[in-house]
């Protein structure tokens, strides 16, 4: 077990244990892009909200989601407010015996939440019979956990990717298509065609998905519906609620309550 301070460095690849849990309370964190050569990683926060960016996609992780990151997958972890950070590293050969090790977001139920907490505060002294029993329940729950598809694929075109990275890292609101076209000197149809080809969404659809991810982050951080509506430039609170319900099937408050 390692309880890390805000700026303390940690290298999971340097450790030989097959299961390594760490915990920390952090604020305003940016890990920068990095990867773990020999370890798969489970990333989770029981409170607060994390944004995780890979070379192709962006994920938002509120307290009821975890991200499984395979060994060798470059990623960057950001959060702006206080987050109870939990991370478990697994030797990649050990992890491969227990689950499909692709990059995926999974729902965290109450039992899985408690097991993750238990593992993250273990002493690193080897795994005995009681730990093996807990790990067996852990793998059962992980493999049964519903996968969630709320993700945002990033465009690869070099005319766009640096600008888009700026939006995601600084939480700057992506402009409307017309304004974006004027900003970069491109034709609207060209932008839409490239976004559709590289992300599966038109620019406007992509912008809406960005707003949805950002709204979840803002709600988890404690902002009111009115504040989120204003920050994300909705015409009214009711317009934001209808938007949110369209994409998630729940109002903002229902979404947070049902996933507590």
Number of C-alpha atoms within 10 A of each C-alpha: 17 15 15 15 11 12 9 8 8 11 7 22 17 10 14 12 15 16 25 24 24 21 21 18 16 18 16 11 16 14 12 12 14 13 19 20 15 19 28 29 27 19 21 28 24 21 17 25 28 28 20 22 24 19 14 14 14 22 21 25 28 26 22 21 23 27 22 20 23 25 23 14 18 17 19 16 20 20 21 19 15 16 23 17 22 23 20 22 27 23 21 20 13 13 20 14 9 13 12 12 16 13 15 17 23 20 21 24 16 11 11 19 19 14 15 23 19 14 23 24 16 17 13 15 8 11 15 8 8 9 13 11 11 15 17 13 14 19 15 14 16 20 14 11 15 14 16 13 10 15 19 21 20 22 25 17 12 8 12 15 13 13 12 16 16 13 15 20 15 11 13 14 16 21 13 11 18 11 12 16 17 11 10 12 9 13 13 15 13 11 21 18 14 18 23 17 13 15 18 16 20 19 23 17 15 21 17 16 18 21 21 22 19 21 21 20 23 21 20 19 17 11 15 15 19 14 14 21 19 14 16 18 12 15 10 12 16 13 12 23 18 14 19 19 15 11 13 12 12 16 17 21 12 11 16 16 9 9 14 11
